[in-house]
Amino acid sequence: MTRFSIGFLLFLTMFGFNASAQEGKKDEGKSDLTFFLNEDGSQYVKATFLNQIWLRNTWNNPGTTVDGYPETNTFDIGLRRTRIQLFGKISDKVFFYTQFGNNNLTYLGERKQGLFFHDALGELELVENKLSIGAGLTGWNGVSRYASPSIGSILSLDAPLYQQTTNDATDQFLRKYSAYIKGKLGKLDYRMAMSKPMAISRSTIQPDSPGENALFAATPPGLQWHGYYMYQFREQESNLTSYNTGSYLGSKSVFNLGAGFLFQKDAMWIQDVPEGMVTFSNLSLFAVDVFYDQPLDRERGTALTAYAAFHSNDYGKNYIRNLGVMNPANGIGASGSFNGAGNSFPMMGTGQTYYGQLGYLMKRDLLADWGTLQPFVTSQLSLFDGLDDPMFMYEYGLNWLIKGNQTKLSVHYQSRPVFEAQTSEILQTDRKGMLVMQLQIAI
């Protein structure tokens, strides 16, 4: 696959990339890698590349170990995401999309990892703009906006990962084997999908056997149904791919209200401790959100980006998932907390979650030839049934936009709560932090 991708990129280069694809001919000053298949540019093949490099210091959760050795804080360098996309329209009605690469390459990971497909789908447009159908390994997911984030345009350092509700449990980094429909009906943008969940036995996030709190069932999974609907009051957003933009950097005036769901019958199981009886429950998730991206002064180039979401999630009795992004540790000692090792914290669970983010784009060319700045702040407040205290995580940082989202340097601090199991309660006892510098290069 690596030889294929390199060869394909060389082919496109030799035969003449032009600036701007599909919508790109309208986007002056935007440089990308596109090979046009016809004279008007309506049929094309496009390639992109993205690399996100992290330099990070993590103040680890209590009891954290690395290969069995205690470690209170860890400095590491890693690749959060390295991706190549190949996609295009090979006729007026036929679209294909592939994305391959890797995530979370760290000093603790396996060496010489191979690339793998994140997405591979084919799509037919039945009614222009209004109805398309497709299938494959896809990110056409329901529930909320950032269940499918555009990774190159994320406002904060990372997407709100709790919205990727089954990430690596029954999917592959949010992608699912799905058949889907999508389109626009006036100002309403819609997507609906039917997915076959991946077997939990191939996942490493939980045991295969039931426990006293709900887990994903290891029995053969039934179908999963999900959808997301946006009413777009102002400018229309592209739905060429499934991935939703994090910040338009003042190039669009967008105001959307969204709502979505996800349902899977008997997706979860639990075992009663006294009787040993195993019972099943449905996975039922619901969300509403609002996205606002508005130029404030077009001459100066300032803009505001804001997003807010509410999720009501039922994963079953007291379900909690601790998750640490690109976790720098791999073990926990006897003095460990409920959070687990490294930078993990309770990110997903049964209950209600409130999330918000806000970013301000400063004036164009604030730093002359070195671009401009975009400070941001985000927070997640979750009232999980399985915790006796609220889970409150907050982040703040600064994007240095050297060349928009194509070349940016981000500095980001995250504060997370630490929970301890005390007698019959799980309570917050401390907070820990993570400081990250990210360099993003994209074509």
Residue, then its C-alpha position, 0 to 999 in steps of 0.5 A: m500500500t505504501r508503494f502504491s500511494i507513493g507511486f500514485l502521488l508521483f503519477l499525479t505530479m508528473f501529469g500535472f496537478n492543478a490548484s483547487a479541486q471540486e469546490g477548489k476552482k472557486d477557492e483562489g489562493k488555495s493550493d492542493l494536489t488535483f488531477f482533472l479528468n475532464e476539461d471543466g474540472s467536474q471529474y477529478v482525483k485529489a490527494t492530500f497529506l497531513n502530519q500532526i507532531w506532538l511534543r508533550n509533558t504529561w503529569n501522570n495519574p497516581g500509581t502510573t508505571v511505564d514498563g513496570y517502573p513508576e513514573t510521575n510525569t512523562f515527556d514524549i514526542g509522537l505522531r498524533r495523526t499521519r494521513i493521506q487521502l485519495f478521493g474524487k469524482i470519476s464520473d458526474k454521479v460516482f464519487f470515491y473516497t479513501q484515507f489511509g495512514n496511522n494514529n498515535l505513534t509513540y515511543l511505547g508503540e510497535r515499531k515499523q507499523g504499516l499504514f491502514f485504511h481509515d476510510a474506503l467507500g464508494e458513493l452514487e449521487l441519485v438526485e443532485n445535491k439532495l440524495s446520495i447513497g454509499a457504502g464501505l468503511t466510512g465516517w458517515n456517523g450519527v449523533s453529533r457534529y464531531a462524531s466525524p471531525s475534519i482533523g486538519s481544521i480542529l479548533s482546539l488541539d484535538a476533537p471532543l473525542y467523547q463524541q466518537t461514542t464507540n471509538d475502537a470498541t466496535d469501530q476503527f477510530l470512529r469508522k464503521y462498515s456502513a451503508y448510508i444516505k446523505g444530502k441536502l433538502g433546502k437548508l437541512d443537511y442530513r445523514m443516516a447510516m446502518s452499520k455492522p459493529m466490529a466484534i468486541s473480541r478484536s478490541t483491547i479496550q475492555p474484557d470479553s466477559p460481563g461484569e457488574n457494570a455495563l460493557f459492550a457485549a461480546t456476542p455477535p452484534g446486531l445492526q447499529w442505526h444512527g443519523y445526524y441532521m443540521y439546519q444551516f441558517r446561513e452559508q451552506e457547508s460542504n457534505l462532499t465527505s463526512y468530516n465536519t470543519g472545526s474552524y473556517l478561519g473567517s472564510k464562511s458565515v455559518f450558523n447551524l443547529g444539529a441533532g442526532f442519535l445512535f441506537q443498537k439493540d442489545a449492544m451492552w451486557i451486565q452480570d448480576v453478582p449474586e445470581g450470575m445472570v447475564t442481561f442485555s440492554n440497548l445502546s441509546l445515544f442522543a445529542v443536540d448541538v449548535f455551531y457558529d463561525q462568523p467573520l467579525d471584520r472582513e477587512r482585518g480578517t478577525a473571526l469568532t468560532a463557537y460550538a456547544a453540545f448536549h449529549s444524553n447517553d445510555y450505555g447501560k448501568n454505570y458504564i464508564r470508559n477511561l480514555g487517554v489520548m496517545n497514552p504515554a504510560n502502559g501500567i498502573g501500580a497498587s496505588g493507582s486511581f480509578n482513572g487508570a494509567g497516564n493521562s486517562f480520565p472518565m471521558m464517556g459514560t451513561g449520563q449527560t454531557y455538556y461541551g463547549q468551545l470558543g476561539y477568536l481569530m486575531k487580525r490577518d497578518l498580525l505577525a506579518d509574514w508569519g501569519t496570525l494567532q487564534p486563542f481558544v478554550t474548551s470544556q467538558l462537563s459530564l454527569f455520569d451515573g457511575l461517578d459520585d462527583p461531576m467530571f469536569m475537564y477544561e483546556y485552553g491554548l493558542n494556534w499560531l496560524i503560519k499558513g492557515n490550517q496548512t501550517k500551524l503551531s499549537v500550544h495547549y494545556q489540558s486539566r483533567p480530574v482524578f477520581e478515586a474509589q472510596t468505599s462505595e463511592i467514586l469521588q474526585t480527589d485531585r487534578k492533573g495536567m498535560l502540556v502539548m505543542q503540536l506542529q501541523i503540516a498539511i497539503 
